[in-house]
Amino acid sequence: MGRLWTFLTHVHTLSGPVIMLLYPLYASVIAIESPSREDDEQWLAYWILYSFLTLTEMLLQSILEWIPIWYSLKLVVAAWLVLPQFKGAAFIYERFVREHIRKFIGEKDHPHHKSTTASGSGGGGGGGRQR
């Protein structure tokens, strides 16, 4: 049982960087290099949310140390944000982050204002960046 536990501990420790950094890095490069703009919002939203999560974690580190399942919980949330089946990062950005950004910078100053209102809905993903 000792070797199995050691193996599972190593897998758990390595899964964090793979799920939270390596796969998103790979997928972001693929998204930038592809002619399609469908996945750009997902990966830009992921990096925004990951940065926010990391900054929050740094600020609350002394509190989070007392929560034994914090790393596992963070891993599950990161997997939901990253996995293409869920597109959690784009979902969170569309539902919660975008409205706060619009409050701060104003609707008329928002660079994607015309593309989101022209499509008839605010969440189609068609308002990606232009080159």
C-alpha positions as CSV (number, residue, x, y, z in Angstrom):
1,M,0.0,0.0,0.0
2,G,3.0,2.3,0.6
3,R,4.1,2.3,-3.0
4,L,0.6,2.8,-4.3
5,W,0.1,5.8,-2.0
6,T,3.5,7.2,-3.0
7,F,2.6,6.8,-6.7
8,L,-0.8,8.4,-6.2
9,T,0.8,11.3,-4.3
10,H,3.2,11.9,-7.2
11,V,0.4,11.7,-9.8
12,H,-1.6,14.2,-7.8
13,T,1.4,16.6,-7.4
14,L,2.2,16.4,-11.1
15,S,-1.4,16.7,-12.3
16,G,-1.6,20.3,-11.1
17,P,1.1,21.8,-13.4
18,V,-0.1,19.7,-16.3
19,I,-3.8,20.7,-16.0
20,M,-3.2,24.3,-14.9
21,L,-0.2,25.2,-17.1
22,L,1.1,22.7,-19.7
23,Y,-2.2,21.8,-21.4
24,P,-3.5,25.4,-21.4
25,L,-0.1,26.6,-22.8
26,Y,-0.3,24.1,-25.6
27,A,-3.9,24.8,-26.3
28,S,-3.3,28.6,-26.3
29,V,-0.5,28.2,-28.9
30,I,-2.7,26.1,-31.1
31,A,-5.5,28.6,-30.7
32,I,-3.3,31.5,-31.7
33,E,-1.9,29.6,-34.7
34,S,-5.3,28.4,-36.0
35,P,-7.2,30.5,-38.5
36,S,-10.4,29.9,-36.5
37,R,-11.2,32.3,-33.6
38,E,-13.6,30.0,-31.8
39,D,-11.2,28.9,-29.1
40,D,-9.5,32.2,-28.6
41,E,-12.0,33.4,-26.1
42,Q,-11.8,30.2,-24.1
43,W,-8.0,30.5,-23.7
44,L,-7.9,34.2,-23.1
45,A,-10.6,33.8,-20.5
46,Y,-8.7,30.9,-18.9
47,W,-5.5,33.0,-18.4
48,I,-7.5,35.8,-16.9
49,L,-9.3,33.5,-14.5
50,Y,-6.1,31.6,-13.7
51,S,-4.3,34.9,-12.9
52,F,-7.1,36.0,-10.7
53,L,-7.1,32.6,-8.9
54,T,-3.4,32.7,-8.4
55,L,-3.4,36.3,-7.0
56,T,-6.3,35.4,-4.7
57,E,-4.5,32.3,-3.5
58,M,-1.4,34.4,-2.8
59,L,-3.4,36.9,-0.7
60,L,-5.3,34.2,1.2
61,Q,-2.4,31.7,1.6
62,S,-2.4,31.8,5.4
63,I,-6.1,30.9,5.4
64,L,-6.0,28.3,2.6
65,E,-3.2,26.4,4.4
66,W,-5.8,25.3,6.9
67,I,-8.1,23.8,4.3
68,P,-6.7,20.3,3.7
69,I,-8.6,19.7,0.4
70,W,-7.7,23.1,-1.1
71,Y,-5.2,21.8,-3.7
72,S,-7.6,19.0,-4.8
73,L,-10.5,21.5,-5.0
74,K,-8.3,23.9,-7.1
75,L,-7.3,21.0,-9.4
76,V,-11.0,20.1,-10.0
77,V,-11.9,23.7,-10.7
78,A,-8.9,24.1,-13.0
79,A,-9.9,20.9,-14.9
80,W,-13.4,22.3,-15.4
81,L,-12.1,25.6,-16.7
82,V,-9.7,23.8,-19.1
83,L,-11.4,20.8,-20.5
84,P,-12.9,21.4,-23.9
85,Q,-16.0,19.4,-23.1
86,F,-17.0,22.1,-20.5
87,K,-15.3,25.3,-21.7
88,G,-15.7,26.5,-18.1
89,A,-13.4,29.5,-18.6
90,A,-15.5,31.0,-21.4
91,F,-18.6,30.3,-19.4
92,I,-17.4,32.1,-16.3
93,Y,-16.1,35.0,-18.3
94,E,-19.4,35.4,-20.2
95,R,-21.6,35.0,-17.1
96,F,-19.7,36.9,-14.5
97,V,-16.5,38.7,-15.6
98,R,-17.7,40.5,-18.7
99,E,-20.5,42.4,-17.0
100,H,-18.0,43.7,-14.3
101,I,-15.6,44.8,-17.0
102,R,-18.3,46.7,-18.8
103,K,-19.2,48.5,-15.6
104,F,-15.6,49.6,-15.1
105,I,-14.7,50.6,-18.7
106,G,-18.1,51.6,-19.8
107,E,-20.2,50.1,-22.6
108,K,-19.2,52.6,-25.3
109,D,-15.5,52.2,-24.6
110,H,-15.6,48.4,-24.7
111,P,-13.7,47.2,-27.9
112,H,-16.2,44.4,-28.6
113,H,-19.3,46.4,-28.0
114,K,-20.4,46.5,-31.7
115,S,-19.8,42.8,-32.3
116,T,-21.8,41.7,-29.3
117,T,-24.7,43.9,-29.9
118,A,-24.7,43.2,-33.6
119,S,-25.0,39.5,-33.1
120,G,-28.2,40.0,-31.0
121,S,-26.7,38.3,-27.9
122,G,-23.8,38.9,-25.6
123,G,-22.5,35.4,-25.5
124,G,-22.0,33.8,-28.9
125,G,-18.2,33.9,-28.9
126,G,-18.2,35.8,-32.3
127,G,-16.8,38.9,-30.7
128,G,-13.2,37.7,-30.8
129,R,-10.2,39.8,-31.4
130,Q,-9.3,41.0,-34.9
131,R,-5.9,40.9,-36.5
